[in-house]
Amino acid sequence: MDVLDDVFQVIELNSHLLSRTEISPPWRFRFEESDDAQFHIINFGQGFLCVDGENDPRLIRSGDMVILPYGDGHEICDALDSKITKAVEMNHCNHDEYQIFPFAGEAPITVLLCGIFYFTGRVKHPFLESLPRVIHIRGQNDSMTDGLPATMEMIAFESKRQRPGASTMMQHLTDILFIQAIRAWMAADNHEPFLWFDALRDPEIGQALRLIHQYPQKPWSVQGLAAEVAVSRSAFSTRFADLVGESPIRYLTRWRMIKANGLLKTGRPITEVAHLVGYRSEVAFRKAFKRETGIPPGKYQRQWLE
């Protein structure tokens, strides 16, 4: 089982490309803090990314992409002494239609594509919570050879011409963009520490994660998982928590609730859903679901099916 593929299928990713801006110096855009992940593609030219709380600006060049998974406030500018040109709020709850701001000057231009990623599942996977504040994927990096440059180029092409169906095209392309960007970043030799990825690569913890994902309905215990991967209970529990960021049973519970989210949306009876995610008692499942999501499973299901 490919655990990462399993995660991508259930995190309920949504995306929007919000704007294409062509601008000449001097310029500085202020992007306010958002509940959504924000991303930018430098389609042409270059600039500096200044993230709130970080002292060192990051140089971003043509072909680069940056993702701010937690929506931190930041600024992008042509020069560090440039004054604010415009303040922008990027949030899926109040975003406007996709906009093009074409270049109308004479000086060299920078083309900036801006958008958001957001996740609608009521239980967040630890994968999303363990990402760094900034993911910077450089256009000249070897890890960019895995389809990402082509996707970015297609998005840039569609964003400029606005042909029939362009909005739908960009919607699907930006969904793909997130997955490709994460894969490219994980493949880079110099990426920042990413414990959840390290957990996948660990022989014993990675195998335990695969077992949980493949058989969430089994009555797993810490002792049982440790025995499956041939590690002592105490050593397994400690290493799992260190790499994944939470205990094995906590991760198992969260994964079961994430799976239950998807199953409830299909209209399956709650008793059946409880059984499929490893609960012999529907009452125990109802309590666990409400504890994790803040809403009873029946109410959650009705919200999706009505």
N, C-alpha and C positions, 0 to 999 in steps of 0.2 A: 504493500500500500504506500502511495505517495502522500505523506501527511500534509505537505504544503499544498498540494493540489486539493486535498480534502478541505483544508482551511479556506482556500480561495473560493470554493464552491458554496460555502455557508456564511461568509462574512457579510453578505448582502451589500455589495459594493454598488454605489451610484456615483456618477460623475457628470460634470458640466464644464465645457469650455466656455468661459464667460466673455473673453475679449481678445481681440488682436489689435495691438497698438504699434504704430509706426511713428517714431519720434526722433527729433534731432536735438543735440545738446543746446543748452543745459537742461537736464530733467531729473526729477526724483519723485518716485511714487511711494506713498505711504499706504501699506496694507494693514488694516487694523486686525487685532486678534479675532479669531473666528472659532466657532464650534467645529468647523469642518477642516479637513486637511486642505492646504492650499498648494498649488503647483504652478511653476513657470517654465516656459521653454524659451530659450534665446534662439530665435530663428535666424537672426542676422545681427551682427555687431557684437557689443559686449557691455558689461556694466559691473556694478558692485552690489552684493547682497549684504545688508546689515540687519542682523536679527536682534530683536530686543533681548538684552541681558548678555549678549556676546560682545566682547571687546574688539575682536578682529574681523574686519570685513572679508568677504569671500569674493574673489574675482570670478565672474561667470562669463563664458565666451560663447560665440556662435556654436550651436550644436549641443550645448549643455542643457541639462534639466535639473531643477531643484524641487524637492517636495518638503513641505513643513507638515509632518503628520499630525501635530497637535494644534495647528492653526496659530502658531505664535505670531505676534505682531512683528512686522519687518518693513524694511525699505529697500528699494532697488533704484540705483542712480547711475548716471554716466560718470560722475566724478564725486569724490567724497565731500566736496565743498558746495555742491549744487543745492539749491533751495527746493523746497517742496513744490512740485507742480500740481499734484492732486492727491487727495486721500481717498482710499477705496475700501469698501466693506465687501467681503466675499463670503456669502453664507447662503446655503440652498433654501433657507426659509424666506429670504427676501431678495433673491437674485433676480435681476432683470433679464430680458432676452439677450442672446448673444449680440455683441456689438463690435463693429470695426471702426477703429480710429485711424484713418489713412494719413499718410505723410503729405505735408503741403509746403515744406520748406526747401532749402537748397543744400544744407549741410549734410554730411554723412549721417545715415539713420541707423537706429536699432529697432528691430522687430521683436516684440515681446508678446507671447501667448500666455494667457492667465486663466486658471480654472480651479475647480475644487473636486475633491473626493470626499464622499461621506458614506457612513455605514448605518443601515437602519435596523439591524438586529438589536434586540433588547439586552442581549448578553454579549459583551465584547470578548473576543478571543485574546489570550495573552500575547499572541503574535503582534497584534496591533499596539498593545500597551508597551511592548519592549523595543519599538523602533526608536531611533535617535531623534533629536529635535529637528535636525536638518539632514536630508539625504541629497547629496550633490553628485550627480552622474555626469562625468565629463565626456564631451563628444569625441575626444581623441582616445578614450580608454578602450582597450581591447575588448572589455566586457560588453561594449555597445554593439558588437557584431551580431548579437542574437535577435535580430529583427527589430530592435528598438529604433534605430535611425530611420528605417523605412516607415514605421508607424508615425514617428514624429514628422517626417516629411509629408506623409499623406494628410495628417492633421493640418499642417501649415498650408498645404495645397487647397484643401476644402475650406479652411478658414478664410482664405483670401477671396475665393471666387463665388462662394455662396450659390452654387448651382442647385437645381431641384434635388431635394433629398439630402442636402448637405448637413442639416441639423441632425438627422438620424445617423448619418455616417459618422459625424463627430462624436455623437453619444457612444456608439459602439467602439470607436477607435480609442476614446479616452478610457473606457473600461479596460481595454486590452493594454493601454499604456501603463496603467498602474501595475499590472502583473509583470509586464516586461521590465519596467523600471526597477521593481523590487528584485527580480531575478538578476538583472545587470548589476545592481548594487551589491547583492550578496556574492556575486561571482568576482567582484573586484578584489584584488589582493590587499588593498589598503583601506578596506571599509572599517568603520568604527565598530567597537564591540557590539555584538548583537547576540545576547545570550540565548534567545530562543533558537536561532540558527545553529549555535554551538551545541544546543541540546539535540537537535536533529542529527548532527554529525557524530555525537557521542555513541559508541557502539551499544552500550547498555540502555542509556536513557532514550536514545533514538528508537531502539526496539520496543521499549515500554510505551512510548508515544504511539507507535504503529499499532500495538496491541489494543490500546485504549480506543484509537480511532476506528479500527477494524471491527472490534467487538465491544461496543459501549454497553451492550445489554448484559454482559457477563458480570457476576457478582465479585468484582475485583476488590482486593484488599492490598494494603502496602506489602504485606508478607507474600501474597500471591504473585504480585507483579515482580517483586524482588526475586522470587524463586524462578520465574519464567526467564529472567535475564541472568540468572546465576550470580547474584550479588547479595551480600548480607542485607538484612532489612534496614539496619541503621545506616550503612554506607549508601544504600540505594536512596533512602529517604532524604539524606543530606544532599547528595549530588543532584537529585531531581529538583529539590527546592532551589539550590544554587543556580542551576542552569535554566530552569523553566520560570522561576520566580514565585512559585507557590508549591504547596505540598501535592503529592500524587493524587490524593483523594479530592482535594480542592479542584485540581485540574480536571479530574474525571467528572466531577459534578458539573462544572462549567461546560464541558464538552457535551454532556448529556442534555443540558438545557439548550445549548445552541442547536443540537440536532432536533430537540423537541420543538423549537421555534418553527423549523421548516416543516416538520411533520404535521403540526397543528394547522398550518396554512393550507394543507391539502384537504382538510376536512375530515381527517381520520378521527374515530372516536377517541376520547381521552384515555379510556382504559387501554386501548391498543397502543397509543403513543407511550403511555407509561411503561408497558411491557417492552416495547421496542428499544427504549433507552435504559432498561435495566431496573425498573421498579416493579416489584411484585405486588405492591399495594398502591392502588390509585390515590388513596388518601395521602400517602407519603410523597407521591409524585406531585400532587397538587400543592402541598406545603413547600416542597423544594422549589417548584417553579415560581410560586409567588415570592418566596424568599429571594430568589435570584433576579427576578424581573420586576417585582413590585406590583404584579397584576396576576389574578387567578388565570389558569389556562383556559377555562371556558370563556371568560370575558375577552381574553386575547384572541381566541379563535373567532369569536363572533365579530370582532372588529375587522378581521380580514375577510370574512365570508359574507357579511351583510352588504 
